[in-house]
């Protein structure tokens, strides 16, 4: 007869042939979808193992999805981070992308262009010189159309909550 390895190989080939038949593909898809719903933790574990085994393919997936263009990647990043930080993100993708593309790459605070920022921070970590960041003018509000500006990373970090302090001083003096 057949050895265990040969028997296993023959079973795998028969299974592949069965799955290739058009009628069986639909059954297999339904069965797989059902299994995924019942076993979400196993699905996640399998994805983690795949990511560890194929890091270069995962990077390529990320590049295709997240880095289509700068505006799209900024939008996805902000939308992902806002709930963790307890912030409101009240911008539609199309509105945000239109705003990003219409606004020049000039820091609102120091008035440096993106090229000047990249030259100025050439020796600093990459995040300082990569792209302009999105800053909330009023830190107490979320990311809304009238509350965002483009700023270089250094100004965005340096500003912190200074807007809030300035506003309090102005309201106390009047």
N, C-alpha and C positions, 0 to 999 in steps of 0.2 A: 504494500500500500504506500501511502504518502507519509513523509515525515511531518512533524508538527509545523516546521517552518514552511514546507510546501503547502500543507493544508491551509495554513493561515494566509498565505499568498493567494491561493485559489479563491478563498472566501472573499478577500479584499477585491480581487478582480471581478467576481460575480456581483459584489455589492456596487462597484463602480458602474458596471454595465446596467444594472437595474436602475440606478439613479439617473442614467443618461436617457432613459426612455421618457418621452414628453409627458405621458400620463403620470409617471412616477415622480417627476420633478415637482409637480404641484403638491403631491402627498408629502414629499420630503420637506418642502418649504413650509407647509402647514405644521408638520411635526416639529421642525426645528424652531419655528416661531413659538409654538406652544411650550417646548422645553425651555426656551429662553425666558418666557414669562414666569414659569415655575421655579427657575433656578437663577435669579439675578446675581447672586453672590458667586456662583460658578462661572457665569459669563464674565464678570469683572475680573476674577482671578485669571481666567484664560486670556483676557485682553492684557492684563499686567505681564503675564509670562511672554506674550507675543512682543510687547514693547521692549522688554528686557532682551529678548532674543534678536530683535530686528530694530535697533535704535536708528539706523540710517533710513529705513523705510518710514518710521514714525516721523522723523524730521522732515522728510519729503512731504508727507501728508500735511504736517503743520504748515509748511511753506505754501502749499497749494491753497489751503483753507484760510489761514490767518493772515498771510502776508501777500494777498493779492495786490493790495496797495496800502499805503500808510494810513489813509483815512479809515479804511475798513478794519485794519488791525487795531487802531486806536479805539474804534467803536466797540469791537468785540471785547477788548481788554477792559474798558470802562464798564461795560454792561455786566461783565463777569465779576468785577471787583466791588461794585457798589453795594450789592446786598450784604457782602461780608463786612463792609465798613459801616453799614447802616445808613447809606446815602440813597437819595432818590435819583434815579436816572430817567428823566422824562424826555428823552430825545429819541425820535424815530431814526432808523438807519439812514434813510434818504436825506432827512433834514441835517443830520450830523455830517454826512459826507459832503453835502452841498456847502455847509458852513465851512468845513475844513478846507475844501478846494477853493472857496471864494476868499478866505482870509489869507493874506500874505504870510510867508514864513519869516515873520519879524517878531521878536519878543516884545510883548506889550509893555514890560517894565524897563528893560535896559535898551530897547530899540536896536538890538543887534540882529542882523539877518542870520539865517541858518548857517551860511558859509562862514560868517565872522565868528559865530558861536563855536563851530567846529574847529576853526583855527585857534581861537582863544583857549579852548579846553582840550587841545591835542594830547596833552600829557596826563589828562584826568581819565577816570574810568569811562567806559563806553557810553553809559547812560547820560553823561553830561553833554555829549556831543552828537548823539545818535539822531534825534529828531526833536522838533518842538513838542512840548507837552501841553496838555489841556489843564488850565488852572481855573478853579472856581473863584470868582472875584469876591463873593461873600461866602466864607467857609461854612456859615450856619445853614446855607441852602444847598440843595443838591445840584446835579448837572442839569441845568435848564438852559434854554436858548439864550436868555438875556443875562445869564450868570457865568458864562464861560469865555475865556480868552486863550490865545496861544501864548505860551511863555517858554523860555529856555528852562532846562532842568534846574540850573543853579538859582535863578530868580524864583522859581516855583517853590523850591525848598526854603530859600532865605525868607520869602514873604511870610510863610507860616500863617499865623492869624493876625497879622498886622492890620489888615483891613478892619477887623472887628475893633481893635484898639483905637484906630483913627476915627472910626465912626462914633465910638463912645465919647472921645474927646470933643468932637465937633458938636454932638448933641448936648454935652454938659456945658459948653461955652455959650450956646445960644439960648 
